[in-house]
Amino acid sequence: MLNKKAIFTAVLSSLLTVTASAAQPASDTNTPFVNEYLADITQNNKEIATSFANLIKETPQETAWLSQYGTASPGVLVTVNEKDYVAFSACEPKNCPNSSYVALLDPSTNDFVKGAVRYESAEDTTPHQTTVVWLGDYDYDFVPTIWQQFYLAN
């Protein structure tokens, strides 16, 4: 897992300049779950709740708040490799600047396919560190979209 974090960080640095053009949100709002909140969706759709729980099941203890979905933004439509996904993002309640996640749902299957969680080390930790943990199988094609959602939503 450490190698995935290192690769993710390196790729993020190199992709910052192309993020704006590579990961523009799509404009079709007829896709299910766009403009809806994940917590509301999961109350009526246990399949999606289970998929989200499976996506976050190996996250660090520092991000235990994820199971409650956090202080959220509504889902937005994004396109990766010409396929539409709904991106959900949220931050830790009362700690938004320091801990957040982005998770991508495939609306055709109701499965969460990719995501990332970002959190800061404790203020008294030296050196201070930001940790990004990839959720789901690592895929370079999704990095720009997920990275952009961290900045748009939080």
Salt bridges, closest charged atoms under 4 A:
ASP106 OD2 - LYS83 NZ 3.25
GLU120 OE2 - ARG118 NH1 3.08
GLU120 OE1 - HIS128 NE2 2.76
